Amino acid sequence: MIKMNKLYRATYISEDIVVERNYTDGIWHDTTELVPNAVVNSQISNQAIVIGNGISRLDFNLLYIKNHTGGLYGSRALQTYGCNALYRDFNPDFLIATGNEIIKEISDSGYTENNIVYTDADSLLRYPDKFYLIPYNSYVDAGTTAAYIAAFDGHKKVYLIGFDGHHSINFNNNVYADTYGYQSKTSNVIDDSWIYAQSMLFSTYNDTEFVQVTQNGKVTNDSLWTHCTNFRQVSFRDFALEVDL
């Protein structure tokens, strides 16, 4: 059962992570380390976009987002959050990495030297001085975690692009299927836990608006999403108008 709490970076100072566990006399003894908040996000627009890796996003040119200035003083600028192998094609403001293979790839690539990449506590310890800790270690998929961090950073409108899900048997609806760290294109991917995790996020951050961006803005979603009053869809065109791309 996934549990989420409505928490924000504005009040996030630090947290303890377990660096070692020993079992003695029938009791687990933890050694912890204090990890301070190492990210200061002074965003002013209160709106972000999370770039998932569903195939639908290939119909949208991400250069429009990369070159988006946000109008006067950047008051409508979009902060960008991305997932896993997105870094191969696009540099978001923040990247979220889950999965041992892709985390190793990102570490080996040198990408973390000049970019903020979030990962879990285990990977943080495995690759010291390279990654940033996902606040409160949600341990859900990269897409949900990216959207969670966007809300955690205080954004009140979070656009979601490439959040397609998997609706066909033996078809992996992922841009990076058949590449390192990903299942094959013919894999049968079950997305029940992803759908549920997203719905929990929408319900927890109920004062944040989550907006799914698709080609026509009329994609059929699981009822767990559509029953959330702070969730809606827009087309690529309407998205461009809303954020003044």
GUZARO-278238 format. One record per residue (C-alpha): x, y, z; residue in one letter. Coordinates in nm, 3 decimals. Layout:
<sites>
<site><c1>X</c1><c2>Y</c2><c3>Z</c3><type>A</type></site>
...
</sites>
This chain:
<sites>
<site><c1>0.000</c1><c2>0.000</c2><c3>0.000</c3><type>M</type></site>
<site><c1>0.147</c1><c2>0.334</c2><c3>-0.107</c3><type>I</type></site>
<site><c1>0.123</c1><c2>0.613</c2><c3>0.146</c3><type>K</type></site>
<site><c1>0.195</c1><c2>0.977</c2><c3>0.072</c3><type>M</type></site>
<site><c1>0.200</c1><c2>1.287</c2><c3>0.285</c3><type>N</type></site>
<site><c1>0.158</c1><c2>1.642</c2><c3>0.165</c3><type>K</type></site>
<site><c1>0.505</c1><c2>1.784</c2><c3>0.228</c3><type>L</type></site>
<site><c1>0.694</c1><c2>2.076</c2><c3>0.078</c3><type>Y</type></site>
<site><c1>1.053</c1><c2>2.181</c2><c3>0.023</c3><type>R</type></site>
<site><c1>0.985</c1><c2>2.513</c2><c3>0.196</c3><type>A</type></site>
<site><c1>0.991</c1><c2>2.329</c2><c3>0.529</c3><type>T</type></site>
<site><c1>1.236</c1><c2>2.053</c2><c3>0.432</c3><type>Y</type></site>
<site><c1>1.567</c1><c2>2.086</c2><c3>0.614</c3><type>I</type></site>
<site><c1>1.714</c1><c2>1.737</c2><c3>0.624</c3><type>S</type></site>
<site><c1>1.639</c1><c2>1.372</c2><c3>0.684</c3><type>E</type></site>
<site><c1>1.813</c1><c2>1.061</c2><c3>0.814</c3><type>D</type></site>
<site><c1>1.889</c1><c2>0.767</c2><c3>0.589</c3><type>I</type></site>
<site><c1>1.998</c1><c2>0.421</c2><c3>0.698</c3><type>V</type></site>
<site><c1>2.356</c1><c2>0.348</c2><c3>0.593</c3><type>V</type></site>
<site><c1>2.401</c1><c2>0.018</c2><c3>0.776</c3><type>E</type></site>
<site><c1>2.186</c1><c2>-0.242</c2><c3>0.954</c3><type>R</type></site>
<site><c1>2.301</c1><c2>-0.505</c2><c3>1.201</c3><type>N</type></site>
<site><c1>2.095</c1><c2>-0.780</c2><c3>1.360</c3><type>Y</type></site>
<site><c1>2.203</c1><c2>-0.845</c2><c3>1.718</c3><type>T</type></site>
<site><c1>2.021</c1><c2>-1.030</c2><c3>1.997</c3><type>D</type></site>
<site><c1>1.702</c1><c2>-1.043</c2><c3>1.795</c3><type>G</type></site>
<site><c1>1.696</c1><c2>-0.670</c2><c3>1.727</c3><type>I</type></site>
<site><c1>1.784</c1><c2>-0.468</c2><c3>1.416</c3><type>W</type></site>
<site><c1>2.024</c1><c2>-0.184</c2><c3>1.488</c3><type>H</type></site>
<site><c1>2.041</c1><c2>0.096</c2><c3>1.232</c3><type>D</type></site>
<site><c1>2.327</c1><c2>0.334</c2><c3>1.167</c3><type>T</type></site>
<site><c1>2.194</c1><c2>0.652</c2><c3>1.013</c3><type>T</type></site>
<site><c1>2.339</c1><c2>0.951</c2><c3>0.837</c3><type>E</type></site>
<site><c1>2.187</c1><c2>1.298</c2><c3>0.819</c3><type>L</type></site>
<site><c1>2.134</c1><c2>1.417</c2><c3>0.463</c3><type>V</type></site>
<site><c1>2.066</c1><c2>1.792</c2><c3>0.443</c3><type>P</type></site>
<site><c1>1.845</c1><c2>1.951</c2><c3>0.181</c3><type>N</type></site>
<site><c1>2.094</c1><c2>2.028</c2><c3>-0.095</c3><type>A</type></site>
<site><c1>1.854</c1><c2>2.185</c2><c3>-0.344</c3><type>V</type></site>
<site><c1>1.726</c1><c2>2.542</c2><c3>-0.324</c3><type>V</type></site>
<site><c1>1.450</c1><c2>2.583</c2><c3>-0.578</c3><type>N</type></site>
<site><c1>1.353</c1><c2>2.947</c2><c3>-0.607</c3><type>S</type></site>
<site><c1>1.097</c1><c2>2.901</c2><c3>-0.885</c3><type>Q</type></site>
<site><c1>0.846</c1><c2>3.183</c2><c3>-0.920</c3><type>I</type></site>
<site><c1>0.593</c1><c2>3.064</c2><c3>-1.178</c3><type>S</type></site>
<site><c1>0.436</c1><c2>2.786</c2><c3>-0.969</c3><type>N</type></site>
<site><c1>0.400</c1><c2>2.573</c2><c3>-1.281</c3><type>Q</type></site>
<site><c1>0.606</c1><c2>2.282</c2><c3>-1.405</c3><type>A</type></site>
<site><c1>0.605</c1><c2>2.012</c2><c3>-1.668</c3><type>I</type></site>
<site><c1>0.699</c1><c2>1.651</c2><c3>-1.606</c3><type>V</type></site>
<site><c1>0.827</c1><c2>1.476</c2><c3>-1.917</c3><type>I</type></site>
<site><c1>0.748</c1><c2>1.106</c2><c3>-1.917</c3><type>G</type></site>
<site><c1>0.871</c1><c2>0.856</c2><c3>-2.171</c3><type>N</type></site>
<site><c1>0.547</c1><c2>0.738</c2><c3>-2.324</c3><type>G</type></site>
<site><c1>0.554</c1><c2>0.728</c2><c3>-2.703</c3><type>I</type></site>
<site><c1>0.290</c1><c2>1.001</c2><c3>-2.737</c3><type>S</type></site>
<site><c1>0.546</c1><c2>1.267</c2><c3>-2.646</c3><type>R</type></site>
<site><c1>0.732</c1><c2>1.200</c2><c3>-2.972</c3><type>L</type></site>
<site><c1>0.453</c1><c2>1.396</c2><c3>-3.143</c3><type>D</type></site>
<site><c1>0.552</c1><c2>1.706</c2><c3>-2.947</c3><type>F</type></site>
<site><c1>0.877</c1><c2>1.894</c2><c3>-3.010</c3><type>N</type></site>
<site><c1>1.049</c1><c2>1.932</c2><c3>-2.673</c3><type>L</type></site>
<site><c1>1.254</c1><c2>2.220</c2><c3>-2.811</c3><type>L</type></site>
<site><c1>0.947</c1><c2>2.438</c2><c3>-2.757</c3><type>Y</type></site>
<site><c1>0.976</c1><c2>2.365</c2><c3>-2.386</c3><type>I</type></site>
<site><c1>1.354</c1><c2>2.404</c2><c3>-2.383</c3><type>K</type></site>
<site><c1>1.330</c1><c2>2.749</c2><c3>-2.541</c3><type>N</type></site>
<site><c1>1.034</c1><c2>2.865</c2><c3>-2.333</c3><type>H</type></site>
<site><c1>1.119</c1><c2>3.189</c2><c3>-2.151</c3><type>T</type></site>
<site><c1>0.793</c1><c2>3.241</c2><c3>-1.965</c3><type>G</type></site>
<site><c1>0.724</c1><c2>3.600</c2><c3>-2.061</c3><type>G</type></site>
<site><c1>0.803</c1><c2>3.904</c2><c3>-1.848</c3><type>L</type></site>
<site><c1>1.056</c1><c2>3.818</c2><c3>-1.574</c3><type>Y</type></site>
<site><c1>0.991</c1><c2>3.448</c2><c3>-1.641</c3><type>G</type></site>
<site><c1>0.663</c1><c2>3.469</c2><c3>-1.453</c3><type>S</type></site>
<site><c1>0.513</c1><c2>3.187</c2><c3>-1.662</c3><type>R</type></site>
<site><c1>0.828</c1><c2>2.979</c2><c3>-1.709</c3><type>A</type></site>
<site><c1>0.798</c1><c2>2.603</c2><c3>-1.685</c3><type>L</type></site>
<site><c1>1.041</c1><c2>2.416</c2><c3>-1.467</c3><type>Q</type></site>
<site><c1>1.113</c1><c2>2.078</c2><c3>-1.622</c3><type>T</type></site>
<site><c1>1.128</c1><c2>1.741</c2><c3>-1.450</c3><type>Y</type></site>
<site><c1>1.225</c1><c2>1.429</c2><c3>-1.643</c3><type>G</type></site>
<site><c1>1.253</c1><c2>1.055</c2><c3>-1.603</c3><type>C</type></site>
<site><c1>1.545</c1><c2>0.817</c2><c3>-1.646</c3><type>N</type></site>
<site><c1>1.681</c1><c2>0.800</c2><c3>-2.003</c3><type>A</type></site>
<site><c1>1.525</c1><c2>1.132</c2><c3>-2.104</c3><type>L</type></site>
<site><c1>1.870</c1><c2>1.280</c2><c3>-2.037</c3><type>Y</type></site>
<site><c1>1.993</c1><c2>1.113</c2><c3>-2.358</c3><type>R</type></site>
<site><c1>1.781</c1><c2>1.355</c2><c3>-2.562</c3><type>D</type></site>
<site><c1>1.685</c1><c2>1.645</c2><c3>-2.335</c3><type>F</type></site>
<site><c1>1.829</c1><c2>1.814</c2><c3>-2.026</c3><type>N</type></site>
<site><c1>1.547</c1><c2>1.885</c2><c3>-1.779</c3><type>P</type></site>
<site><c1>1.601</c1><c2>2.111</c2><c3>-1.480</c3><type>D</type></site>
<site><c1>1.568</c1><c2>1.800</c2><c3>-1.264</c3><type>F</type></site>
<site><c1>1.605</c1><c2>1.435</c2><c3>-1.361</c3><type>L</type></site>
<site><c1>1.469</c1><c2>1.144</c2><c3>-1.155</c3><type>I</type></site>
<site><c1>1.645</c1><c2>0.809</c2><c3>-1.189</c3><type>A</type></site>
<site><c1>1.513</c1><c2>0.472</c2><c3>-1.074</c3><type>T</type></site>
<site><c1>1.639</c1><c2>0.127</c2><c3>-1.165</c3><type>G</type></site>
<site><c1>1.993</c1><c2>-0.001</c2><c3>-1.116</c3><type>N</type></site>
<site><c1>2.094</c1><c2>-0.015</c2><c3>-1.482</c3><type>E</type></site>
<site><c1>1.985</c1><c2>0.336</c2><c3>-1.578</c3><type>I</type></site>
<site><c1>2.128</c1><c2>0.481</c2><c3>-1.257</c3><type>I</type></site>
<site><c1>2.466</c1><c2>0.325</c2><c3>-1.337</c3><type>K</type></site>
<site><c1>2.446</c1><c2>0.456</c2><c3>-1.694</c3><type>E</type></site>
<site><c1>2.374</c1><c2>0.810</c2><c3>-1.574</c3><type>I</type></site>
<site><c1>2.655</c1><c2>0.789</c2><c3>-1.318</c3><type>S</type></site>
<site><c1>2.906</c1><c2>0.664</c2><c3>-1.576</c3><type>D</type></site>
<site><c1>2.800</c1><c2>0.923</c2><c3>-1.834</c3><type>S</type></site>
<site><c1>2.920</c1><c2>1.222</c2><c3>-1.633</c3><type>G</type></site>
<site><c1>2.576</c1><c2>1.382</c2><c3>-1.657</c3><type>Y</type></site>
<site><c1>2.556</c1><c2>1.432</c2><c3>-1.279</c3><type>T</type></site>
<site><c1>2.858</c1><c2>1.662</c2><c3>-1.281</c3><type>E</type></site>
<site><c1>2.653</c1><c2>1.957</c2><c3>-1.408</c3><type>N</type></site>
<site><c1>2.293</c1><c2>1.846</c2><c3>-1.353</c3><type>N</type></site>
<site><c1>2.067</c1><c2>1.764</c2><c3>-1.060</c3><type>I</type></site>
<site><c1>1.962</c1><c2>1.400</c2><c3>-1.063</c3><type>V</type></site>
<site><c1>1.744</c1><c2>1.257</c2><c3>-0.787</c3><type>Y</type></site>
<site><c1>1.758</c1><c2>0.894</c2><c3>-0.681</c3><type>T</type></site>
<site><c1>1.683</c1><c2>0.673</c2><c3>-0.380</c3><type>D</type></site>
<site><c1>1.894</c1><c2>0.637</c2><c3>-0.066</c3><type>A</type></site>
<site><c1>2.049</c1><c2>0.304</c2><c3>-0.170</c3><type>D</type></site>
<site><c1>2.179</c1><c2>0.450</c2><c3>-0.496</c3><type>S</type></site>
<site><c1>2.289</c1><c2>0.766</c2><c3>-0.320</c3><type>L</type></site>
<site><c1>2.518</c1><c2>0.554</c2><c3>-0.104</c3><type>L</type></site>
<site><c1>2.632</c1><c2>0.339</c2><c3>-0.396</c3><type>R</type></site>
<site><c1>2.740</c1><c2>0.643</c2><c3>-0.599</c3><type>Y</type></site>
<site><c1>2.860</c1><c2>0.902</c2><c3>-0.345</c3><type>P</type></site>
<site><c1>2.872</c1><c2>1.270</c2><c3>-0.441</c3><type>D</type></site>
<site><c1>2.683</c1><c2>1.216</c2><c3>-0.766</c3><type>K</type></site>
<site><c1>2.310</c1><c2>1.215</c2><c3>-0.692</c3><type>F</type></site>
<site><c1>2.057</c1><c2>1.401</c2><c3>-0.480</c3><type>Y</type></site>
<site><c1>1.821</c1><c2>1.226</c2><c3>-0.244</c3><type>L</type></site>
<site><c1>1.455</c1><c2>1.192</c2><c3>-0.338</c3><type>I</type></site>
<site><c1>1.291</c1><c2>1.369</c2><c3>-0.042</c3><type>P</type></site>
<site><c1>1.142</c1><c2>1.115</c2><c3>0.197</c3><type>Y</type></site>
<site><c1>1.222</c1><c2>0.826</c2><c3>-0.042</c3><type>N</type></site>
<site><c1>0.883</c1><c2>0.760</c2><c3>-0.198</c3><type>S</type></site>
<site><c1>1.000</c1><c2>0.436</c2><c3>-0.370</c3><type>Y</type></site>
<site><c1>0.752</c1><c2>0.462</c2><c3>-0.656</c3><type>V</type></site>
<site><c1>0.815</c1><c2>0.477</c2><c3>-1.029</c3><type>D</type></site>
<site><c1>1.019</c1><c2>0.758</c2><c3>-1.187</c3><type>A</type></site>
<site><c1>0.720</c1><c2>0.934</c2><c3>-1.343</c3><type>G</type></site>
<site><c1>0.522</c1><c2>0.950</c2><c3>-1.021</c3><type>T</type></site>
<site><c1>0.833</c1><c2>1.053</c2><c3>-0.830</c3><type>T</type></site>
<site><c1>0.904</c1><c2>1.334</c2><c3>-1.077</c3><type>A</type></site>
<site><c1>0.548</c1><c2>1.464</c2><c3>-1.045</c3><type>A</type></site>
<site><c1>0.572</c1><c2>1.430</c2><c3>-0.666</c3><type>Y</type></site>
<site><c1>0.892</c1><c2>1.637</c2><c3>-0.653</c3><type>I</type></site>
<site><c1>0.730</c1><c2>1.902</c2><c3>-0.874</c3><type>A</type></site>
<site><c1>0.445</c1><c2>1.930</c2><c3>-0.623</c3><type>A</type></site>
<site><c1>0.690</c1><c2>1.908</c2><c3>-0.332</c3><type>F</type></site>
<site><c1>0.875</c1><c2>2.206</c2><c3>-0.483</c3><type>D</type></site>
<site><c1>0.558</c1><c2>2.410</c2><c3>-0.452</c3><type>G</type></site>
<site><c1>0.427</c1><c2>2.408</c2><c3>-0.809</c3><type>H</type></site>
<site><c1>0.049</c1><c2>2.449</c2><c3>-0.814</c3><type>K</type></site>
<site><c1>0.005</c1><c2>2.347</c2><c3>-1.176</c3><type>K</type></site>
<site><c1>0.194</c1><c2>2.041</c2><c3>-1.300</c3><type>V</type></site>
<site><c1>0.166</c1><c2>1.942</c2><c3>-1.666</c3><type>Y</type></site>
<site><c1>0.228</c1><c2>1.577</c2><c3>-1.754</c3><type>L</type></site>
<site><c1>0.345</c1><c2>1.484</c2><c3>-2.104</c3><type>I</type></site>
<site><c1>0.430</c1><c2>1.132</c2><c3>-2.215</c3><type>G</type></site>
<site><c1>0.222</c1><c2>0.983</c2><c3>-1.933</c3><type>F</type></site>
<site><c1>0.059</c1><c2>0.720</c2><c3>-2.153</c3><type>D</type></site>
<site><c1>0.050</c1><c2>0.400</c2><c3>-1.956</c3><type>G</type></site>
<site><c1>0.049</c1><c2>0.058</c2><c3>-2.120</c3><type>H</type></site>
<site><c1>-0.278</c1><c2>-0.044</c2><c3>-2.281</c3><type>H</type></site>
<site><c1>-0.177</c1><c2>-0.318</c2><c3>-2.524</c3><type>S</type></site>
<site><c1>-0.055</c1><c2>-0.671</c2><c3>-2.460</c3><type>I</type></site>
<site><c1>0.302</c1><c2>-0.739</c2><c3>-2.568</c3><type>N</type></site>
<site><c1>0.372</c1><c2>-0.376</c2><c3>-2.650</c3><type>F</type></site>
<site><c1>0.601</c1><c2>-0.167</c2><c3>-2.433</c3><type>N</type></site>
<site><c1>0.476</c1><c2>0.188</c2><c3>-2.482</c3><type>N</type></site>
<site><c1>0.807</c1><c2>0.353</c2><c3>-2.397</c3><type>N</type></site>
<site><c1>1.031</c1><c2>0.571</c2><c3>-2.611</c3><type>V</type></site>
<site><c1>1.337</c1><c2>0.381</c2><c3>-2.488</c3><type>Y</type></site>
<site><c1>1.207</c1><c2>0.025</c2><c3>-2.518</c3><type>A</type></site>
<site><c1>1.477</c1><c2>-0.210</c2><c3>-2.647</c3><type>D</type></site>
<site><c1>1.756</c1><c2>0.012</c2><c3>-2.515</c3><type>T</type></site>
<site><c1>1.985</c1><c2>-0.038</c2><c3>-2.218</c3><type>Y</type></site>
<site><c1>1.796</c1><c2>-0.046</c2><c3>-1.889</c3><type>G</type></site>
<site><c1>1.454</c1><c2>-0.099</c2><c3>-2.050</c3><type>Y</type></site>
<site><c1>1.240</c1><c2>-0.396</c2><c3>-2.140</c3><type>Q</type></site>
<site><c1>1.191</c1><c2>-0.499</c2><c3>-2.501</c3><type>S</type></site>
<site><c1>0.927</c1><c2>-0.346</c2><c3>-2.728</c3><type>K</type></site>
<site><c1>0.727</c1><c2>-0.667</c2><c3>-2.711</c3><type>T</type></site>
<site><c1>0.722</c1><c2>-0.689</c2><c3>-2.332</c3><type>S</type></site>
<site><c1>0.387</c1><c2>-0.713</c2><c3>-2.161</c3><type>N</type></site>
<site><c1>0.414</c1><c2>-0.424</c2><c3>-1.913</c3><type>V</type></site>
<site><c1>0.159</c1><c2>-0.405</c2><c3>-1.630</c3><type>I</type></site>
<site><c1>0.093</c1><c2>-0.048</c2><c3>-1.518</c3><type>D</type></site>
<site><c1>-0.154</c1><c2>-0.101</c2><c3>-1.233</c3><type>D</type></site>
<site><c1>0.089</c1><c2>0.017</c2><c3>-0.964</c3><type>S</type></site>
<site><c1>0.178</c1><c2>0.325</c2><c3>-1.173</c3><type>W</type></site>
<site><c1>-0.188</c1><c2>0.419</c2><c3>-1.215</c3><type>I</type></site>
<site><c1>-0.252</c1><c2>0.375</c2><c3>-0.845</c3><type>Y</type></site>
<site><c1>0.058</c1><c2>0.571</c2><c3>-0.742</c3><type>A</type></site>
<site><c1>-0.043</c1><c2>0.861</c2><c3>-0.965</c3><type>Q</type></site>
<site><c1>-0.394</c1><c2>0.866</c2><c3>-0.823</c3><type>S</type></site>
<site><c1>-0.251</c1><c2>0.872</c2><c3>-0.470</c3><type>M</type></site>
<site><c1>-0.033</c1><c2>1.168</c2><c3>-0.569</c3><type>L</type></site>
<site><c1>-0.330</c1><c2>1.357</c2><c3>-0.716</c3><type>F</type></site>
<site><c1>-0.535</c1><c2>1.292</c2><c3>-0.403</c3><type>S</type></site>
<site><c1>-0.256</c1><c2>1.386</c2><c3>-0.163</c3><type>T</type></site>
<site><c1>-0.164</c1><c2>1.714</c2><c3>-0.333</c3><type>Y</type></site>
<site><c1>-0.529</c1><c2>1.803</c2><c3>-0.383</c3><type>N</type></site>
<site><c1>-0.458</c1><c2>2.176</c2><c3>-0.409</c3><type>D</type></site>
<site><c1>-0.223</c1><c2>2.120</c2><c3>-0.703</c3><type>T</type></site>
<site><c1>-0.367</c1><c2>2.091</c2><c3>-1.052</c3><type>E</type></site>
<site><c1>-0.231</c1><c2>1.801</c2><c3>-1.260</c3><type>F</type></site>
<site><c1>-0.280</c1><c2>1.842</c2><c3>-1.634</c3><type>V</type></site>
<site><c1>-0.220</c1><c2>1.557</c2><c3>-1.878</c3><type>Q</type></site>
<site><c1>-0.101</c1><c2>1.683</c2><c3>-2.218</c3><type>V</type></site>
<site><c1>-0.185</c1><c2>1.466</c2><c3>-2.521</c3><type>T</type></site>
<site><c1>-0.232</c1><c2>1.507</c2><c3>-2.894</c3><type>Q</type></site>
<site><c1>-0.607</c1><c2>1.574</c2><c3>-2.874</c3><type>N</type></site>
<site><c1>-0.663</c1><c2>1.604</c2><c3>-2.499</c3><type>G</type></site>
<site><c1>-0.914</c1><c2>1.319</c2><c3>-2.504</c3><type>K</type></site>
<site><c1>-0.731</c1><c2>1.008</c2><c3>-2.388</c3><type>V</type></site>
<site><c1>-0.924</c1><c2>0.746</c2><c3>-2.193</c3><type>T</type></site>
<site><c1>-0.771</c1><c2>0.703</c2><c3>-1.848</c3><type>N</type></site>
<site><c1>-0.836</c1><c2>0.479</c2><c3>-1.551</c3><type>D</type></site>
<site><c1>-1.123</c1><c2>0.598</c2><c3>-1.333</c3><type>S</type></site>
<site><c1>-0.881</c1><c2>0.643</c2><c3>-1.041</c3><type>L</type></site>
<site><c1>-0.747</c1><c2>0.945</c2><c3>-1.230</c3><type>W</type></site>
<site><c1>-1.065</c1><c2>1.084</c2><c3>-1.375</c3><type>T</type></site>
<site><c1>-1.235</c1><c2>1.084</c2><c3>-1.035</c3><type>H</type></site>
<site><c1>-0.973</c1><c2>1.329</c2><c3>-0.906</c3><type>C</type></site>
<site><c1>-1.118</c1><c2>1.679</c2><c3>-0.932</c3><type>T</type></site>
<site><c1>-0.771</c1><c2>1.835</c2><c3>-0.965</c3><type>N</type></site>
<site><c1>-0.687</c1><c2>1.630</c2><c3>-1.276</c3><type>F</type></site>
<site><c1>-0.772</c1><c2>1.731</c2><c3>-1.633</c3><type>R</type></site>
<site><c1>-0.648</c1><c2>1.689</c2><c3>-1.990</c3><type>Q</type></site>
<site><c1>-0.550</c1><c2>1.936</c2><c3>-2.261</c3><type>V</type></site>
<site><c1>-0.437</c1><c2>1.899</c2><c3>-2.619</c3><type>S</type></site>
<site><c1>-0.091</c1><c2>1.996</c2><c3>-2.740</c3><type>F</type></site>
<site><c1>-0.242</c1><c2>2.309</c2><c3>-2.894</c3><type>R</type></site>
<site><c1>-0.425</c1><c2>2.416</c2><c3>-2.579</c3><type>D</type></site>
<site><c1>-0.116</c1><c2>2.346</c2><c3>-2.370</c3><type>F</type></site>
<site><c1>0.087</c1><c2>2.578</c2><c3>-2.593</c3><type>A</type></site>
<site><c1>-0.177</c1><c2>2.850</c2><c3>-2.552</c3><type>L</type></site>
<site><c1>-0.199</c1><c2>2.807</c2><c3>-2.174</c3><type>E</type></site>
<site><c1>0.175</c1><c2>2.845</c2><c3>-2.115</c3><type>V</type></site>
<site><c1>0.240</c1><c2>3.086</c2><c3>-2.406</c3><type>D</type></site>
<site><c1>0.490</c1><c2>2.869</c2><c3>-2.591</c3><type>L</type></site>
</sites>
